[in-house]
């Protein structure tokens, strides 16, 4: 036996174990396993592995930059790290972080735009996420399709508008547009009507009946008298309107002026758009919504006035 040689072997083994232990510690154990906080980490276009690793260490997301570089290099993905903004946490280990970069899983925020939201409401919902111009948004009122969108952290205002318009064009199919044309109507007329329906009633059946009533009133040159158009003018959240408000001089006042309002008063969902395209014929000429949300339909003005006295006390 050679004691010197044996000692060297033991030292090599100890050093090897220390290296393995340190590597495991720095690669697979997060800097703060219990952290629930997420931060935005940005990789600029053209940024190299050395700079990315250094920035990760600087942000406290990894312990030692060279280990990240070694890990990524040995995995053969050093040239596959994609630029962008990423949600990262100090509870993530190096393989998880590297995998995000390779897959390009950039930071996205889910935003839900409810049916019936106006451009103003969409602006308020997205203002902290994207820099969108309100005037530009309003110019597409009616066509900003309500849905849940995944918006990239660095999305520009024009991009979110395009996302909603593209979604509209997917939902309002060429077949539907052909049907609108067959009826001798325009897409704009349908969307304006759908926006009124969206604001007036809730259920599919009620929407189809109200659509039938409103198209019939239009055909017979009877004012639509849609309360929601007055609320649109005044900006009030309530659907209760006064007699004075029905006299407001505005192209959106369907009490004062016959025909459809100037443009959509909100962004309708597909159900309301379909109701506008496919109205249900009935003997009704009038309707009202009770405070509980029920829709009461009437065939004559006398019936309608009785219903108003009973339900809208």
KAMOTA-V399464 format. One record per residue. RES is the residue in one small letter. PSI is psi in radians with two decimals (* if undefined). Layout:
# KAMOTA-V399464
[[RES/PSI] [RES/PSI]]
This chain:
# KAMOTA-V399464
[[x/2.54] [x/1.78] [x/-0.66] [x/-0.79] [x/-0.71] [x/-0.69] [x/-0.74] [x/-0.70] [x/-0.77] [x/-0.74] [x/-0.73] [x/-0.75] [x/-0.76] [x/-0.80] [x/-0.72] [x/-0.78] [x/-0.68] [x/-0.73] [x/-0.80] [x/-0.77] [x/-0.76] [x/-0.72] [x/-0.80] [x/-0.78] [x/-0.81] [x/-0.47] [x/-0.85] [x/-0.19] [x/2.04] [x/2.76] [x/-0.48] [x/1.46] [x/-0.48] [x/0.00] [x/2.39] [x/0.03] [x/2.33] [x/2.52] [x/2.77] [x/2.15] [x/2.23] [x/2.31] [x/2.01] [x/2.65] [x/2.32] [x/-0.02] [x/2.36] [x/2.97] [x/-0.70] [x/-0.80] [x/-0.67] [x/-0.82] [x/-0.74] [x/-0.77] [x/-0.62] [x/-0.76] [x/-0.72] [x/-0.64] [x/-0.03] [x/0.34] [x/-0.41] [x/2.87] [x/-0.67] [x/2.09] [x/-0.78] [x/-0.59] [x/-0.69] [x/-0.76] [x/-0.75] [x/-0.79] [x/-0.89] [x/-0.70] [x/-0.79] [x/-0.44] [x/-0.18] [x/0.46] [x/0.29] [x/-0.46] [x/0.15] [x/0.12] [x/2.13] [x/2.49] [x/2.71] [x/-3.13] [x/2.37] [x/2.46] [x/2.03] [x/2.75] [x/2.62] [x/-0.03] [x/0.01] [x/2.52] [x/3.05] [x/-0.77] [x/-0.67] [x/-0.75] [x/-0.84] [x/-0.70] [x/-0.70] [x/-0.79] [x/-0.73] [x/-0.71] [x/-0.25] [x/0.60] [x/1.25] [x/2.81] [x/2.20] [x/2.55] [x/2.29] [x/2.21] [x/2.20] [x/2.16] [x/1.85] [x/2.72] [x/2.36] [x/-0.06] [x/2.47] [x/2.97] [x/-0.65] [x/-0.75] [x/-0.65] [x/-0.72] [x/-0.81] [x/-0.60] [x/-0.54] [x/-0.03] [x/-0.56] [x/-0.02] [x/-0.81] [x/2.68] [x/1.57] [x/2.46] [x/2.15] [x/-0.74] [x/-0.73] [x/-0.73] [x/-0.76] [x/-0.48] [x/-0.26] [x/0.31] [x/2.27] [x/-0.45] [x/0.07] [x/1.61] [x/2.20] [x/2.25] [x/3.12] [x/2.17] [x/2.47] [x/1.92] [x/2.16] [x/2.56] [x/-0.56] [x/0.37] [x/2.40] [x/2.80] [x/-0.75] [x/-0.54] [x/-0.73] [x/-0.62] [x/-0.79] [x/-0.69] [x/-0.78] [x/-0.66] [x/-0.71] [x/-0.70] [x/-0.71] [x/-0.82] [x/-0.39] [x/-0.71] [x/-0.74] [x/1.52] [x/2.86] [x/-0.60] [x/-0.74] [x/-0.70] [x/-0.63] [x/-0.70] [x/-0.71] [x/-0.79] [x/-0.69] [x/-0.59] [x/-0.08] [x/0.38] [x/2.92] [x/2.77] [x/-0.67] [x/-0.76] [x/-0.73] [x/-0.77] [x/-0.64] [x/-0.82] [x/-0.76] [x/-0.62] [x/-0.61] [x/-0.81] [x/-0.76] [x/-0.70] [x/-0.34] [x/-0.78] [x/2.90] [x/-0.73] [x/2.75] [x/-0.79] [x/-0.77] [x/-0.68] [x/-0.74] [x/-0.70] [x/-0.77] [x/-0.68] [x/-0.80] [x/-0.73] [x/-0.83] [x/-0.71] [x/-0.65] [x/-0.71] [x/-0.70] [x/-0.82] [x/-0.60] [x/0.21] [x/0.68] [x/2.33] [x/2.42] [x/-0.62] [x/0.94] [x/2.03] [x/-0.61] [x/-0.47] [x/-0.55] [x/-0.73] [x/-0.60] [x/-0.69] [x/-0.82] [x/-0.42] [x/0.14] [x/2.55] [x/-0.46] [x/2.68] [x/-0.07] [x/2.18] [x/2.70] [x/2.88] [x/-0.65] [x/-0.68] [x/-0.49] [x/-0.15] [x/0.02] [x/2.33] [x/1.73] [x/2.48] [x/-0.13] [x/-0.08] [x/1.76] [x/0.03] [x/-0.70] [x/-0.63] [x/2.44] [x/2.80] [x/-3.13] [x/2.69] [x/3.01] [x/-0.67] [x/3.02] [x/2.57] [x/-0.03] [x/-3.06] [x/1.79] [x/2.71] [x/3.05] [x/-0.65] [x/-0.75] [x/-0.64] [x/-0.76] [x/-0.65] [x/-0.65] [x/-0.60] [x/-0.68] [x/1.31] [x/2.75] [x/2.13] [x/2.49] [x/3.09] [x/-0.02] [x/2.55] [x/-0.24] [x/2.78] [x/2.77] [x/2.74] [x/2.25] [x/2.84] [x/-0.42] [x/-0.08] [x/0.03] [x/2.51] [x/2.20] [x/2.13] [x/2.53] [x/2.58] [x/-0.50] [x/2.85] [x/-0.63] [x/-0.79] [x/-0.69] [x/-0.75] [x/-0.63] [x/-0.76] [x/-0.70] [x/-0.73] [x/-0.58] [x/-0.72] [x/-0.36] [x/0.92] [x/*]]
